[in-house]
Amino acid sequence: MSKIESKKALITGGASGIGKLMGLQLLQKGLATLVIWDVNETLLQSTALEFKKMGYDVYIYLVDVMNTTQVINTAALVKKEVGKIDILINNAGIVVGKYFIDHTHEDIDKTMGINSNALMHITREFLGDMMQTKQGHIVNIASAAGMVSNPKLSVYVASKFAVIGWSDSLRLEMEKEKTNVKITTVTPFYISTGMFDGVKSSIIPIVKPQNAVNKIIRGIENDRLYVRMPGIVNWVYFVKGILPARWFDTIVGKWFGMHATMNEFKGRH
Ligand SMILES: NC(=O)c1ccc[n+]([C@@H]2O[C@H](COP(=O)([O-])OP(=O)(O)OC[C@H]3O[C@@H](n4cnc5c(N)ncnc54)[C@H](O)[C@@H]3O)[C@@H](O)[C@H]2O)c1
């Protein structure tokens, strides 16, 4: 049975970037209904219009995923208006992109709230139905920044390390209790969506949004535990495990240029 055809999916941050492209690809693969949550009303409306013009069934909800009350209320509304969600893609995310000392307290709370806590609160709202029906798939968009530390990304890195740890523990719980709910943890290197505008990478290639999306959707279809991209990201834990920290810093940070990638970061403003 197709994992996507005739199913209902919810994507947070689905009004732009890879979230929007994932929604479109799911619809093209026969998804029955797409639910988009986003904080950007203009993009939300234009995406809905674009997809509806193509003949697709799309529901949009203006939600700030950092606001847990909004999350709980909107989840209840979705269950009433759309029904059970089969595929939940926790995708909304932000980056501040400066030295830790330059972060305001609000920067810290927002990054952790949107990139880490929200995924858990949203999942908490939809997981019960999935467990009860023994059918569902949750995709958590972390980042390769959740596997390696990097200057000018400290809080973002913290938020993505948290996602990987939580997401994979949730997978183990689902497997231990034989719930049949699948969990996929996604860790891409930089993707050229605009979120990381200005970033430069000399050796490791920046991922094209469509390639990232193709891999994530294949990951859903094949019940992959992890989706990492580009391929070199698959080696991170191994290389980190065998090299002394200073060697890892030198090889990955200096020779591969990782520690300089954020030097000219502009991001979305
Ligand atoms: N772009 C990259 O280089 C890259 C690399 C690795 C991982 N990621 C992760 O992939 C995900 C998507 O990134 P993208 O590049 O498509 O970014 P993007 O900026 O294009 O899209 C993010 C979307 O999330 C929405 N959003 C932001 N804050 C929100 C909030 N509080 N509530 C609801 N919606 C909110 C935005 O409005 C936007 O539509 C993020 O979690 C990001 O951390 C991105």
The ligand as a Gaussian input file, in Angstrom:
#p B3LYP/6-31G(d) Opt

LIG

0 1
 N       18.148000      25.795000       4.564000
 C       19.108000      25.078000       5.110000
 O       20.316000      25.249000       4.815000
 C       18.769000      23.982000       6.095000
 C       19.747000      23.019000       6.410000
 C       19.440000      22.033000       7.327000
 C       18.198000      22.006000       7.931000
 N       17.283000      22.955000       7.624000
 C       15.999000      22.928000       8.297000
 O       14.973000      22.711000       7.364000
 C       13.768000      23.346000       7.812000
 C       13.190000      24.193000       6.699000
 O       14.159000      25.132000       6.311000
 P       14.053000      26.011000       4.978000
 O       15.426000      26.161000       4.482000
 O       12.985000      25.495000       4.095000
 O       13.632000      27.410000       5.644000
 P       12.633000      28.548000       5.172000
 O       13.005000      29.764000       5.926000
 O       12.586000      28.609000       3.691000
 O       11.205000      28.001000       5.666000
 C       10.881000      27.926000       7.023000
 C        9.373000      28.107000       7.150000
 O        9.042000      28.023000       8.537000
 C        8.129000      29.058000       8.832000
 N        8.223000      29.418000      10.252000
 C        9.257000      30.054000      10.870000
 N        8.958000      30.277000      12.155000
 C        7.711000      29.759000      12.366000
 C        6.852000      29.704000      13.483000
 N        7.193000      30.250000      14.662000
 N        5.654000      29.090000      13.344000
 C        5.275000      28.567000      12.141000
 N        6.043000      28.620000      11.043000
 C        7.251000      29.201000      11.151000
 C        8.551000      30.204000       7.934000
 O        7.509000      31.175000       7.784000
 C        8.882000      29.476000       6.652000
 O        7.750000      29.324000       5.829000
 C       14.149000      24.115000       9.072000
 O       13.809000      23.376000      10.214000
 C       15.651000      24.245000       8.963000
 O       16.265000      24.397000      10.224000
 C       17.529000      23.929000       6.715000

